[in-house]
Amino acid sequence: GVYAGQRYLPAERLADAIRLHSAGYDASMGMEMHWAMGFHLGGHTDPTGAVIASMGDDSSLTTFGHAGQGSSLAWADTQTGLVVVFLCNSLMGSEGARQRRRAISNAVWHALND
């Protein structure tokens, strides 16, 4: 909740907004999901190692954001302070969009970890 040294949201409100509120299979998304209050959360979804693809394989429950209909993605990670936004004007099918978002997010995580 802080930008340029000014607090815009109380820390407690931000923590509540991005904490895990629901986890499990989401029929509308067609996959296992972690949900905060309107945000997707990253990280592993089950013991098999499945991950929320949009925010990359190195995301965690401290990573929150949302993807659009194949042409946009925004996420932030509270541990690293990293913010990622991807916008384009090219729609893809659901699987192609998932693969593109995962590839972009993984490239960002790998650049951060190198």
Legacy VTK file of the C-alpha trace (Angstrom):
# vtk DataFile Version 3.0
C-alpha trace
ASCII
DATASET POLYDATA
POINTS 114 float
0.000 0.000 0.000
2.996 2.392 -0.281
4.109 4.247 -3.399
6.811 6.928 -3.585
6.977 7.022 0.197
3.257 7.667 0.679
0.896 5.060 2.152
-2.343 4.679 0.171
-3.727 1.569 1.879
-3.321 0.520 5.506
-1.076 -2.546 5.738
-3.876 -4.563 7.383
-6.295 -3.857 4.528
-3.764 -4.861 1.888
-2.874 -8.036 3.793
-6.545 -9.014 4.014
-7.158 -8.254 0.324
-4.337 -10.522 -0.855
-4.549 -13.395 1.645
-5.782 -16.803 0.531
-9.580 -16.885 0.731
-10.339 -19.879 -1.504
-8.394 -22.721 -3.073
-9.457 -25.592 -5.299
-10.813 -26.401 -8.723
-12.396 -23.398 -10.439
-14.849 -24.580 -13.118
-14.884 -21.218 -14.907
-11.074 -21.210 -15.179
-10.856 -24.958 -15.850
-7.989 -25.412 -13.398
-6.940 -25.387 -9.749
-6.831 -21.827 -8.453
-5.896 -19.778 -5.417
-8.180 -16.771 -4.877
-7.767 -13.709 -2.695
-10.424 -10.966 -2.668
-10.747 -10.670 -6.459
-7.105 -11.443 -7.180
-5.491 -14.654 -8.336
-2.689 -15.819 -6.086
0.385 -17.572 -7.379
2.184 -20.572 -6.048
1.760 -24.291 -6.049
-1.840 -25.453 -5.939
-1.437 -29.045 -4.800
1.141 -31.662 -3.784
1.701 -32.655 -7.435
3.410 -29.308 -8.036
0.789 -27.741 -10.302
1.210 -23.961 -10.389
-0.913 -20.978 -11.293
0.614 -20.593 -14.748
-0.090 -16.904 -15.288
2.339 -15.680 -12.639
5.124 -18.143 -13.380
6.616 -21.208 -11.794
8.493 -19.203 -9.129
5.408 -17.356 -7.919
4.115 -17.890 -4.393
1.105 -17.035 -2.273
2.709 -13.583 -1.909
2.219 -13.062 -5.660
-1.159 -11.592 -6.603
-2.743 -10.293 -9.769
-5.148 -11.100 -12.552
-5.074 -12.013 -16.222
-7.379 -10.699 -18.909
-8.906 -12.475 -21.888
-5.618 -13.553 -23.435
-4.256 -10.058 -24.038
-3.299 -8.762 -20.608
-1.685 -9.750 -17.349
-0.749 -7.829 -14.212
0.805 -9.181 -11.033
2.905 -8.077 -8.098
4.927 -9.918 -5.498
5.046 -8.534 -1.965
8.293 -10.351 -1.039
10.340 -8.951 -3.926
8.463 -5.700 -4.600
8.261 -6.761 -8.235
5.369 -5.528 -10.412
4.727 -6.978 -13.887
2.249 -5.730 -16.488
1.807 -7.200 -19.971
-0.605 -5.690 -22.510
-1.050 -6.479 -26.186
-3.724 -6.334 -28.856
-3.539 -9.963 -29.919
-6.164 -12.378 -28.607
-5.356 -16.075 -28.482
-7.232 -19.192 -27.516
-7.240 -20.029 -23.816
-4.362 -22.524 -23.917
-2.169 -20.292 -26.103
-2.812 -17.351 -23.792
-1.943 -19.436 -20.717
1.316 -20.561 -22.324
2.218 -16.980 -23.323
1.506 -15.579 -19.839
3.499 -18.366 -18.189
6.454 -17.863 -20.565
6.500 -14.102 -19.939
6.247 -14.517 -16.176
8.907 -17.224 -16.103
11.249 -14.979 -18.112
10.776 -12.216 -15.522
11.395 -14.565 -12.564
14.472 -16.055 -14.250
15.900 -12.579 -14.944
15.321 -11.635 -11.299
16.946 -14.826 -10.017
20.006 -14.751 -12.332
LINES 1 115
114 0 1 2 3 4 5 6 7 8 9 10 11 12 13 14 15 16 17 18 19 20 21 22 23 24 25 26 27 28 29 30 31 32 33 34 35 36 37 38 39 40 41 42 43 44 45 46 47 48 49 50 51 52 53 54 55 56 57 58 59 60 61 62 63 64 65 66 67 68 69 70 71 72 73 74 75 76 77 78 79 80 81 82 83 84 85 86 87 88 89 90 91 92 93 94 95 96 97 98 99 100 101 102 103 104 105 106 107 108 109 110 111 112 113
